[in-house]
Amino acid sequence: MVKVKPSDKFPGVYFVELEGGQVRPATVNLAPGVKVYGENLIVVGGVEYRVWDPFRSKLAASILKGLESLPIKPGLKVLYLGVASGTTASHVSDIVGPEGFVYGVEFAPRVMREFISRVCEHRSNVAPILADARMPALYSALVQEVDVIYQDVAQPDQGKILVDNARMFLARGGWTMLAVKARSVNVAKEPSEVYRREVATLREGGLRIEQVIHLEPYDVDHAMIIARYE
Ligand SMILES: C[S@@+](CC[C@H](N)C(=O)[O-])C[C@H]1O[C@@H](n2cnc3c(N)ncnc32)[C@H](O)[C@@H]1O
């Protein structure tokens, strides 16, 4: 018998105890019956939950690795850079719910098509934006001010991309979550040095670092940097 309980720290997030005792985060499916990436759907008490895989989503990994506060909450607007086919963005859509909104930016047309068919066609709180996150001015007419920017682009200039988008779209006091892939920044440097450099880029851009989470064993050489726009 599967047990589900709401997280007392993160509104919109639940914890599922699977048979065998393993605990996984989960979200309430905003598109009942629809799977996005082969995740397990479970129905408890008439509510359908999507079990959230920390090996497929750095946000789920962050939750399991000691995230202190989840900036993504019901009703908020989120700009998601590097949305890919929507694995993590679909859970973000579940969490912000019908009163919130997710702008999903992706520059690869093939994965954007998957994002549209797997996620956007089933959810009215998600908009696809085919664009390069390095050029936020090109999609500024499509995006309103947001409460949170979540970024996972795996690019060498990832810190600068986040700062440029924050300046254009993020509300003062808003939050950012940056998934840093150390090897994308500089293949020759040690991950910890790479994280320090990205932290410095964010600070210079006016972001106050709140937490840095190393995502092993779910993602090797990845960290999540959580910051606030001052
Ligand atoms: C690691 S994947 C994202 C996975 C996704 N965040 C998830 O958890 O479901 C990185 C994605 O960022 C996209 N990307 C990389 N650079 C980009 C850029 N400059 N603008 C927009 N998308 C970009 C890639 O095409 C790729 O789909």
The ligand as an SDF file (V2000), in Angstrom:
LIG
                    3D

 27 29  0  0  0  0  0  0  0  0999 V2000
   20.0010   19.5540  -19.3850 C   0  0  0  0  0  0  0  0  0  0  0  0
   18.7920   19.9330  -20.5880 S   0  0  0  0  0  0  0  0  0  0  0  0
   17.4130   20.4940  -19.6350 C   0  0  0  0  0  0  0  0  0  0  0  0
   16.6390   19.4340  -18.8980 C   0  0  0  0  0  0  0  0  0  0  0  0
   15.3720   19.9980  -18.2940 C   0  0  0  0  0  0  0  0  0  0  0  0
   15.6650   21.2110  -17.5540 N   0  0  0  0  0  0  0  0  0  0  0  0
   14.6480   19.0400  -17.3590 C   0  0  0  0  0  0  0  0  0  0  0  0
   15.0730   18.8760  -16.2100 O   0  0  0  0  0  0  0  0  0  0  0  0
   13.6440   18.4770  -17.7720 O   0  0  0  0  0  0  0  0  0  0  0  0
   19.3700   21.4480  -21.2370 C   0  0  0  0  0  0  0  0  0  0  0  0
   18.4640   22.0310  -22.3130 C   0  0  0  0  0  0  0  0  0  0  0  0
   18.8370   23.3940  -22.4950 O   0  0  0  0  0  0  0  0  0  0  0  0
   18.7230   23.6940  -23.8640 C   0  0  0  0  0  0  0  0  0  0  0  0
   19.5620   24.8970  -24.1020 N   0  0  0  0  0  0  0  0  0  0  0  0
   20.9120   24.9740  -24.0490 C   0  0  0  0  0  0  0  0  0  0  0  0
   21.3310   26.2230  -24.3150 N   0  0  0  0  0  0  0  0  0  0  0  0
   20.2110   26.9540  -24.5270 C   0  0  0  0  0  0  0  0  0  0  0  0
   19.9950   28.3100  -24.8460 C   0  0  0  0  0  0  0  0  0  0  0  0
   21.0270   29.1550  -24.9820 N   0  0  0  0  0  0  0  0  0  0  0  0
   18.7300   28.7430  -25.0050 N   0  0  0  0  0  0  0  0  0  0  0  0
   17.6790   27.8800  -24.8560 C   0  0  0  0  0  0  0  0  0  0  0  0
   17.8270   26.5730  -24.5690 N   0  0  0  0  0  0  0  0  0  0  0  0
   19.0790   26.1140  -24.3990 C   0  0  0  0  0  0  0  0  0  0  0  0
   19.2010   22.4410  -24.5700 C   0  0  0  0  0  0  0  0  0  0  0  0
   18.7530   22.3910  -25.9150 O   0  0  0  0  0  0  0  0  0  0  0  0
   18.6090   21.3600  -23.6740 C   0  0  0  0  0  0  0  0  0  0  0  0
   17.3380   20.9520  -24.1410 O   0  0  0  0  0  0  0  0  0  0  0  0
  1  2  1  0
  2  3  1  0
  2 10  1  0
  3  4  1  0
  4  5  1  0
  5  6  1  0
  5  7  1  0
  7  8  2  0
  7  9  1  0
 10 11  1  0
 11 12  1  0
 11 26  1  0
 12 13  1  0
 13 14  1  0
 13 24  1  0
 14 15  1  0
 14 23  1  0
 15 16  2  0
 16 17  1  0
 17 18  1  0
 17 23  2  0
 18 19  1  0
 18 20  2  0
 20 21  1  0
 21 22  2  0
 22 23  1  0
 24 25  1  0
 24 26  1  0
 26 27  1  0
M  CHG  2   2   1   9  -1
M  END
$$$$
